[in-house]
Amino acid sequence: MIALLLCGAITGMMIFSQAVGIAVNQVGMSVTAATGAVAFLALINTFGRLAAGVISDKLGQPLSLLGACILTICGLAILITCTQGSDVLFYVALTIIGFPFGAFLGIFPGYTAAAFGTRFNGTNYGIMFCGFALSGAVGPWLMNALSNNGDFYYSYLAGICLASLGVLLAGILKVRSSRENTCKLQNASC
């Protein structure tokens, strides 16, 4: 679960850390417009946090997190195609990346309680949050290390790979969750 949180949050941290640079260097926006894009990204992140609870109540946490990783991959793929003057496409990519980034932070406190119980949820979520803290350090570093004079192509590919790993981890957690539910049902009927 910690690895999934890391994979899910790292791409959001990558984009948040360089959103102005992406907007100015890749899309050709002014610094003022780029600053507005960062504010937009923060707003979408907030909506993602709020909507995540409703979505995870309907679909379950593992499936919701799997969907968030898939959305992140789509957003990064769109970001790869952004060029000078593609402001609308850039905002679409920010929306598709920012929403699931917020969703991870909206889902994981409840998911931690569901997985480990509520008795020590503060401690358990504190441990789980290490994945998010690590993403805050690694994400911006990775973005800078793989970018080349305003070209973020390899950074986006790294983010896609990490989000793909997140899809795999969420799939494993979904299968595990399904097995646990089946076992509980079988024991209840015995």
Sequence and secondary structure as in RCSB ss.txt:
>XXXX:A:sequence
MIALLLCGAITGMMIFSQAVGIAVNQVGMSVTAATGAVAFLALINTFGRLAAGVISDKLGQPLSLLGACILTICG
LAILITCTQGSDVLFYVALTIIGFPFGAFLGIFPGYTAAAFGTRFNGTNYGIMFCGFALSGAVGPWLMNALSNNG
DFYYSYLAGICLASLGVLLAGILKVRSSRENTCKLQNASC
>XXXX:A:secstr
 HHHHHHHHHHHHHHHHHHHHIIIIIS   HHHHHHHHHHHHHHHHHHHHHHHHHHHHH HHHHHHHHHHHHHHH
HHHHHH  TT HHHHHHHHHHHHHHHHHHHHHHHHHHHHHH STTHHHHHHHHTHHHHHHHHHHHHHHHHH BTT
B HHHHHHHHHHHHHHHHHHHHHHHHHHHHHHHHHHHHH 
